[in-house]
Amino acid sequence: MYQFGMDRENATERGEMYSSGKGMALPRLTWLVIFAAAILFLMPLGRVTATPTGAPSSFVQACLEQHKITEEELDELPDDPNPEDIDMKYKCYANCLLNGLGFMDENGKLNAEMMHDAGIINDDSYEDMIECKAANDMEDDPCEYSFGVMLCARMIHTNDENDEYAEAVPMAREVIM
């Protein structure tokens, strides 16, 4: 399965993408929790749905409990995971987070349009999320799908941070000189 690009020439295979080591990696998979928490605070409360076991403010903890994952286990996961090496419970945890945030449509696919219309993502991020969605929409397993979308979004976010840094360095040099 490909993460980016609509044709084979411009596509990057998963194995290549996750082993590149480019960008600033957060410790382990805590980026999943950070992603969920950041979106939770950016999203109007009426748009956040509760998981079966918790209120909107505690859905992250409810997802951890539902999939029998401890915070210590999340910390032990690799920074740049190879999807084939990740236990299904972590992939289903990603699915639980995206559903808890209300980001999935009635077909279990990412609802990037709703995220854009609600102001959760800007125009540039919307285009990136559409690409991540398209790259993963053929996946039938909801856990694999959610994990793939989140890894794709993380890679785009990391690349955007690197681009911002690359643009800021020359400007900072001009100010100093």
C-alpha positions in Angstrom: 0.0 0.0 0.0 1.2 3.5 -0.8 1.1 6.5 1.5 1.6 9.3 -1.0 1.2 9.9 -4.7 -1.5 8.8 -7.1 0.9 6.9 -9.3 3.7 4.5 -8.7 6.5 6.9 -9.9 5.7 9.4 -7.2 4.5 7.0 -4.5 6.5 6.1 -1.4 6.1 2.6 0.0 5.4 2.3 3.7 8.7 0.6 4.5 10.7 3.4 2.9 8.6 6.1 4.6 8.9 4.9 8.1 12.5 4.0 8.1 13.8 7.3 6.7 14.5 8.8 10.0 13.8 12.3 8.7 12.1 14.9 10.8 11.8 15.4 14.5 10.4 12.2 16.1 8.5 12.4 19.3 9.3 9.8 22.0 7.6 6.5 21.0 4.0 6.8 19.9 3.1 9.6 22.3 2.4 11.6 19.2 -0.9 9.6 18.9 -2.0 11.0 22.3 -0.6 14.5 21.5 -2.4 14.5 18.1 -5.7 13.5 19.8 -5.3 16.0 22.6 -4.4 18.9 20.3 -7.4 18.2 18.1 -9.6 17.9 21.2 -8.7 21.4 22.3 -9.0 22.8 18.8 -12.4 21.2 18.1 -15.7 22.6 19.4 -17.0 20.4 22.2 -20.2 19.7 20.4 -18.3 17.9 17.6 -16.4 15.5 19.9 -18.2 12.2 20.5 -17.8 10.0 23.5 -16.6 6.5 23.4 -18.9 3.9 24.9 -16.9 3.9 28.2 -16.2 7.6 28.7 -17.1 11.3 28.4 -15.6 13.5 25.7 -12.9 14.7 28.0 -11.8 11.2 28.9 -12.0 9.4 25.6 -8.2 9.0 25.3 -8.1 7.2 28.6 -11.2 5.2 27.6 -9.4 4.1 24.4 -6.4 3.0 26.4 -8.5 0.9 28.7 -10.7 -0.5 25.9 -7.6 -1.8 24.1 -5.7 -2.8 27.3 -2.8 -0.4 26.6 -0.8 1.3 29.3 1.0 4.6 28.9 4.2 2.7 29.6 3.5 0.4 26.6 2.9 3.5 24.4 6.3 4.8 25.5 8.0 1.5 24.5 6.8 1.7 20.9 9.4 2.8 18.3 9.6 6.4 17.1 9.1 5.5 13.4 7.1 2.2 13.5 6.9 -0.2 10.6 3.2 -0.9 10.4 3.8 -4.7 10.0 5.6 -4.8 13.3 2.9 -3.0 15.3 0.5 -5.1 17.4 -3.2 -4.7 16.3 -4.2 -3.3 19.6 -2.2 -0.1 18.9 -3.8 0.2 15.5 -7.3 -0.2 17.0 -6.3 2.4 19.6 -5.7 4.8 16.7 -9.1 3.9 15.3 -10.7 4.5 18.7 -9.0 8.0 18.9 -10.2 9.0 15.5 -13.7 7.8 16.2 -13.7 9.5 19.6 -12.7 12.7 18.0 -15.6 12.4 15.6 -13.3 12.4 12.6 -14.7 9.3 10.9 -17.7 9.2 8.6 -20.6 6.7 8.6 -18.4 4.4 6.4 -15.5 4.4 8.9 -13.3 6.6 6.7 -11.7 9.9 7.6 -14.1 12.9 7.2 -11.5 15.4 6.1 -14.2 17.7 4.7 -15.9 18.0 8.1 -12.5 18.7 9.7 -11.9 21.5 7.2 -15.4 23.0 7.4 -15.1 23.0 11.2 -11.8 24.9 11.0 -9.8 22.0 12.5 -7.5 21.9 9.5 -6.5 24.7 7.1 -6.6 24.6 3.3 -3.0 23.2 3.0 -3.6 20.6 5.7 -6.9 19.7 4.0 -5.2 18.9 0.8 -2.6 16.8 2.6 -5.3 14.9 4.6 -7.2 14.2 1.3 -4.0 12.6 0.0 -3.6 10.5 3.2 -7.2 9.5 3.0 -7.0 8.5 -0.7 -3.8 6.5 0.0 -5.6 4.5 2.7 -9.2 4.4 1.6 -8.8 1.0 -0.1 -7.9 -0.6 3.3 -10.9 -2.6 4.6 -9.7 -3.1 8.2 -10.8 -0.1 10.2 -7.8 -0.4 12.6 -5.2 -0.6 9.8 -7.0 2.3 8.0 -6.9 4.6 11.0 -3.3 3.7 11.8 -2.2 4.4 8.2 -4.0 7.7 8.1 -2.5 8.8 11.4 1.0 7.8 10.3 0.5 9.7 7.1 -0.7 12.8 8.9 2.2 12.6 11.3 4.7 12.4 8.4 3.1 15.4 6.7 3.2 17.4 9.9 6.8 16.5 10.5 7.7 17.6 6.9 5.8 20.8 7.4 7.7 21.6 10.6 11.0 20.9 8.8 9.9 23.2 5.9 9.1 26.0 8.4 12.4 25.5 10.1 14.2 25.7 6.7 12.4 28.9 5.9 13.1 30.5 9.3 16.9 29.9 9.3 17.7 32.2 6.4 15.5 34.9 7.8 17.1 34.6 11.2 20.5 34.9 9.6 19.5 38.2 7.9 18.3 39.6 11.2 21.6 38.7 12.9 23.8 40.1 10.1 
